[in-house]
């Protein structure tokens, strides 16, 4: 038993890492998708914004595919319960992601309806972000589960205030990822508008993060005696303060890393509160799906560990290689 | 209608739709790799123009494929949570490994292929073409290994609780149908792309558009079109032998064979009367036995050897299987005709042949869809052959009403995607490669 518990622990953190990777990387794609109509005035400016994420969003979305696959492989009960239980929400996530993906390609080839595809991109990016936050809020805050590990709530369960708060926190954080990335990739007037947007979004995040940390401390009093929680709060505050500092000094390159640092802080607090649950059973903690009762067997976890621990460093290496190819300011034309 | 049928319809519709796109990407990545290699070696501009043109088409195909692919990864949890709980131990790792080993590679480097022509050296661009090709094909391997495991499971143990657990990863991965299914499906994809490229270039050449680039593209397309259906014939043959040996009831259903027969006939076309358990049609006597092991009298098991409760829908599988074979035969004929015209130096003037070519583009899609239906419906009533019934696999918390809603939504959204895809595909083709 000692042995399998180590692997269950490893996979809890690997999956948290994969979803954090998704949040940080596809986070800026989704953020740019939402900001596009607000900061891009001309067609040329919108082209620049789309081309800033065009070469990389595909790869970024694979972090989600990998995270979901890893959840299936390591904790199939959590994967099965969440996806079937949150059926209407997951359906909307799929539709939002489908529209987000095709809207950029359709916009590039269907100039007459470019305005429509920009709206679709905004709606798809926003809805996907909100629902990811709500879904995460539900599994962390807890949902009604029965003794067969099945979801026992309804659509209304999914829309309780605490999960909705998670959705709003996610929207604000993802917008900040997008705005800080956009400042990095743009120039002149467009960059100025991105910087202004980032300034507003920064203060929104100050408010949502404050509410988030207070609510987390109230729901999970144990966090107050957990050092990780204070690390999380400090990292987030540091991230926000540094963004303000970098904005004042026009240090564009640092912004994206500071925004990511802030997001990381939110993530650590969520992970610390959640462990070792994967889906918390509200009102009946003994029905929770945890890393101990929801995992696959030792052998599967071992095989998966070999694949992930060899595969992911290679993935990260060539991802960095490709980001370096596209470093610098984005252009309006790509062919 | 009950929830199970709706869930099955939804899965069939969403995966059938998704399959159209990866079937085009694999072959397209092959031709891109070829033309980019030729460009690197010969430095002829025509090859670069072909790569750039195909990269634009690939961008459109890939995005719809990715968008509809995420549906599939979510669907096992959303609609088949019963299945996911039982097989997470085996099926989960195959999907996860696909993402880590293959899908990342393809998705990261496709960005370079589409956006990076002027950002990287020709060698790095070529490397990206190679890695997109490799990633796509590895991805197909892992997905088809997962599918094959459902057809011919191996490397597992069953716990007292009914949970199916992994006991030997390499046996599960390389179960008895993985390798042949992989090659058969990849060849179907190459055929799909061969006919697509021949169709597009045929249109250009007939309209005297894009000069040498179009002729070069047509040559590549026709050579692939002549070669791939012939290779597919032998791969399909080997696949059929594997099915006869490992899933004999599916083979019997495909061939419409009820009685175990020494010297079994091969039906070319026909109809299965399921009530009276009789097959009517045109057949070649003893041909099935000959094809099986070159023996006139070899024994092929009939459907009556197996409990009737476990029979799949016979006529449906028989028909779709024969449509696939028929389309394959037509492809062999048309491909060889094109090669004949090419060798005789008459291809570029063969107005009628060039006129027909673009209309053949949907043909291989019909073949791979019907082939896939015969493989999957032919496995019924099992979701995992002889281990788990489809009826026990569905999500218990998803109601029929929710499924009606989701099925309608998928139908509407995918119809929109399809219309937009065809419209933009035609538009990109009409714009053509750069002059």
Interface residues (C-beta under 8 A of the other chain):
Chain A: X51 X54 X55 X56 X58 X59 X61 X62 X64 X65 X66 X68 X69 X70 X72 X73 X74 X75 X76 X77 X79 X80 X81 X82 X83 X84 X85 X87 X88 X90 X91 X93 X94 X95 X97 X98 X101 X102 X104 X105 X106 X109 X110 X149 X150 X151 X296 X297 X299 X300 X303 X304 X307 X308 X311 X312 X315 X318 X319 X322 X325 X326 X334 X335
Chain B: X52 X56 X59 X60 X62 X63 X64 X66 X67 X68 X69 X70 X71 X73 X74 X76 X77 X78 X79 X81 X82 X84 X85 X87 X88 X89 X90 X91 X92 X93 X95 X96 X97 X98 X99 X100 X101 X103 X104 X105 X107 X108 X109 X110 X111 X112 X114 X115 X116 X117 X119 X120 X124 X165 X166 X167 X169 X395 X396 X397 X398 X402 X406 X409 X413 X417 X420 X423 X424 X427 X428
